[in-house]
Amino acid sequence: MTSLLNEPYRLESLPLDTPDDDRRWAQFLDAIRSPLLAPRAGEAGLQVFRDHRRAGSARLRMVTAEGPGLEGRVPVAGFNSSDRVVNTGAAEMGVLAIETIGVRVSHRRRGLLTVLMVEALGEARERGLPLAALSASEAGIYGRFGFAPADSWRHVDVETRRVEFRPDADVASGTLEIVDPASVKDEIVKLFAAHRSRHRGSVSPGHGDVMVISGQWDASAQSPSTTLRHLAHFDAAGTLDGLATFTPRQLDDPPVTAEVGTVLAADPAVERALWRGLAGIDLIDVLSYDQPNADDSLDWSLVDRRAVKVTRSHDHMWLRILDLPTAAAGRSFAGAGAITLTVDDKLGFCAGSWLLEVADGRAVCTRAEPDDPAAPEVRVGVETLAGLWLGGTAPSTLIDAGRVSGDDEALGVFSTLFATTGQPRNLSWF
Ligand SMILES: CC(C)(COP(=O)(O)OP(=O)(O)OC[C@H]1O[C@@H](n2cnc3c(N)ncnc32)[C@H](O)[C@@H]1OP(=O)(O)O)[C@@H](O)C(=O)NCCC(=O)NCCS
């Protein structure tokens, strides 16, 4: 790999077939853990990291350096990504999932992140991925690279004693059972696939998601989990169609709270059955859950909607469009019509003028003549398009925020064309 950096820095990669006893594994992992203030991984954590990365065919990029205090040439910045797929409404699209980024505090603000990001996005685009995604430690970092928050999560505390579904809320019949984690491990990917086929914004799981949800790995304990419990839902034929995980906490300090790790089901009626099952567990007063959909229907389906207390909301998936025509072909559109999008993109991937023509919910996006637009024209940053791509933010909100410019007619067409119903729902981590 050719380095774009000056000495002492070099852009390199850590191949996945690097022998386990090569010290660069531990150095790479610490290059991303130490900036995130995480403790050093032990042997078990290091092995799990290698397993995750190999199972996900990850790409491990790093910037290495040598100098005083460094034992030879060592990674001082790490960038860890793998390819996933995401439902964008009309198709599943390839997405570069950027899983962890870290730059040693002693090497920050020297452009290392920039070099790693530009190289990774360019290579992903060359391989034909139309999208990239990450989750951001701070909101001020990734807009400059064309990312914007594309979904919205909310943290809820649900009072178990007040959970009663309205008669008109469909709760799946079937069987609930507390199951052995080993029995569901192989089903988790299938449950994610069913969820993804139904919900826009749903991203395929990484190997780490499967390990954590199945209890094979507890990152804080750095070992398999002994505390995670699994509540499964089976349909009338005995097929597993939903899974919730929970960890009881504060057993000696009421209210007794269970942290819900996931509620994974394609069908909202099965989700409700899982919630009813969780709420019915003796001794648990509160179910605490980071819910991947700020617009979730749980509260509206209860007799007492105040059983669900929203304690905070936050973004999770930051999206980046790398290939606008391909991304547009995979997005569902509610409206019909045509618009000229003049897109600002400092990294160049989507820069320029595009004609977006929508009919029957599907779009065709082609290069447009900037001086002679065939349709009303708006000017928009590529990160703003990413913000509305999955339906997480309404186009009208972004227009109100001053992030889209054009005349009234063009803004009206933009609003109509990009409007979507429902929030994106993503249950996987990166
Ligand atoms: C955030 C981090 C990855 C940035 O790496 P870096 O190598 O210092 O970044 P760069 O030098 O390439 O900076 C690129 C640009 O981002 C800006 N920037 C970097 N970190 C920033 C931050 N935390 N907040 C706001 N802007 C930031 C820089 O000022 C620079 O701006 P410019 O393009 O206008 O000059 C690094 O500081 C780090 O690892 N922080 C702690 C862990 C973390 O937050 N990791 C990210 C997990 S998502």
The ligand as an SDF file (V2000), in Angstrom:
LIG
                    3D

 48 50  0  0  0  0  0  0  0  0999 V2000
  -11.4220   11.3720   16.7550 C   0  0  0  0  0  0  0  0  0  0  0  0
  -10.0820   10.8910   16.2150 C   0  0  0  0  0  0  0  0  0  0  0  0
  -10.2960    9.5510   15.4900 C   0  0  0  0  0  0  0  0  0  0  0  0
   -9.5490   11.9370   15.2240 C   0  0  0  0  0  0  0  0  0  0  0  0
   -8.3360   11.4820   14.6670 O   0  0  0  0  0  0  0  0  0  0  0  0
   -7.2140   12.5490   14.1590 P   0  0  0  0  0  0  0  0  0  0  0  0
   -6.1610   11.7560   13.4690 O   0  0  0  0  0  0  0  0  0  0  0  0
   -6.8460   13.4310   15.2630 O   0  0  0  0  0  0  0  0  0  0  0  0
   -8.0520   13.3470   13.0650 O   0  0  0  0  0  0  0  0  0  0  0  0
   -7.4380   14.2790   11.9020 P   0  0  0  0  0  0  0  0  0  0  0  0
   -6.1500   14.8780   12.3690 O   0  0  0  0  0  0  0  0  0  0  0  0
   -7.4060   13.5260   10.6350 O   0  0  0  0  0  0  0  0  0  0  0  0
   -8.5460   15.3940   11.8340 O   0  0  0  0  0  0  0  0  0  0  0  0
   -9.4300   15.5590   10.7760 C   0  0  0  0  0  0  0  0  0  0  0  0
  -10.3220   16.7340   11.0390 C   0  0  0  0  0  0  0  0  0  0  0  0
  -11.2480   16.3750   12.0470 O   0  0  0  0  0  0  0  0  0  0  0  0
  -11.1750   17.3110   13.1260 C   0  0  0  0  0  0  0  0  0  0  0  0
  -11.4220   16.5580   14.3390 N   0  0  0  0  0  0  0  0  0  0  0  0
  -10.7450   15.4770   14.7550 C   0  0  0  0  0  0  0  0  0  0  0  0
  -11.2720   15.0300   15.9090 N   0  0  0  0  0  0  0  0  0  0  0  0
  -12.2870   15.8610   16.2300 C   0  0  0  0  0  0  0  0  0  0  0  0
  -13.1980   15.9070   17.2990 C   0  0  0  0  0  0  0  0  0  0  0  0
  -13.1530   15.0250   18.3000 N   0  0  0  0  0  0  0  0  0  0  0  0
  -14.1470   16.8730   17.2980 N   0  0  0  0  0  0  0  0  0  0  0  0
  -14.1970   17.7770   16.2810 C   0  0  0  0  0  0  0  0  0  0  0  0
  -13.3320   17.7710   15.2200 N   0  0  0  0  0  0  0  0  0  0  0  0
  -12.3930   16.8190   15.2110 C   0  0  0  0  0  0  0  0  0  0  0  0
   -9.7790   17.8830   13.0410 C   0  0  0  0  0  0  0  0  0  0  0  0
   -9.6990   19.1310   13.6700 O   0  0  0  0  0  0  0  0  0  0  0  0
   -9.5800   17.9710   11.5570 C   0  0  0  0  0  0  0  0  0  0  0  0
  -10.2930   19.0940   11.0770 O   0  0  0  0  0  0  0  0  0  0  0  0
   -9.8990   19.8440    9.7060 P   0  0  0  0  0  0  0  0  0  0  0  0
  -10.1840   18.8530    8.5980 O   0  0  0  0  0  0  0  0  0  0  0  0
  -10.8070   21.0030    9.6780 O   0  0  0  0  0  0  0  0  0  0  0  0
   -8.4380   20.1650    9.8170 O   0  0  0  0  0  0  0  0  0  0  0  0
   -9.0340   10.7060   17.3490 C   0  0  0  0  0  0  0  0  0  0  0  0
   -8.8070   11.9230   17.9730 O   0  0  0  0  0  0  0  0  0  0  0  0
   -9.4620    9.6930   18.3910 C   0  0  0  0  0  0  0  0  0  0  0  0
   -9.1450    8.5270   18.2620 O   0  0  0  0  0  0  0  0  0  0  0  0
  -10.2060   10.1560   19.4330 N   0  0  0  0  0  0  0  0  0  0  0  0
  -10.6170    9.3360   20.5560 C   0  0  0  0  0  0  0  0  0  0  0  0
  -11.4000    8.1000   20.1730 C   0  0  0  0  0  0  0  0  0  0  0  0
  -12.5430    8.3770   19.2250 C   0  0  0  0  0  0  0  0  0  0  0  0
  -13.3500    9.2460   19.4550 O   0  0  0  0  0  0  0  0  0  0  0  0
  -12.5730    7.6010   18.1400 N   0  0  0  0  0  0  0  0  0  0  0  0
  -13.5910    7.7120   17.1590 C   0  0  0  0  0  0  0  0  0  0  0  0
  -14.5890    6.6650   17.4110 C   0  0  0  0  0  0  0  0  0  0  0  0
  -15.9880    6.8700   16.3890 S   0  0  0  0  0  0  0  0  0  0  0  0
  1  2  1  0
  2  3  1  0
  2  4  1  0
  2 36  1  0
  4  5  1  0
  5  6  1  0
  6  7  2  0
  6  8  1  0
  6  9  1  0
  9 10  1  0
 10 11  2  0
 10 12  1  0
 10 13  1  0
 13 14  1  0
 14 15  1  0
 15 16  1  0
 15 30  1  0
 16 17  1  0
 17 18  1  0
 17 28  1  0
 18 19  1  0
 18 27  1  0
 19 20  2  0
 20 21  1  0
 21 22  1  0
 21 27  2  0
 22 23  1  0
 22 24  2  0
 24 25  1  0
 25 26  2  0
 26 27  1  0
 28 29  1  0
 28 30  1  0
 30 31  1  0
 31 32  1  0
 32 33  2  0
 32 34  1  0
 32 35  1  0
 36 37  1  0
 36 38  1  0
 38 39  2  0
 38 40  1  0
 40 41  1  0
 41 42  1  0
 42 43  1  0
 43 44  2  0
 43 45  1  0
 45 46  1  0
 46 47  1  0
 47 48  1  0
M  END
$$$$
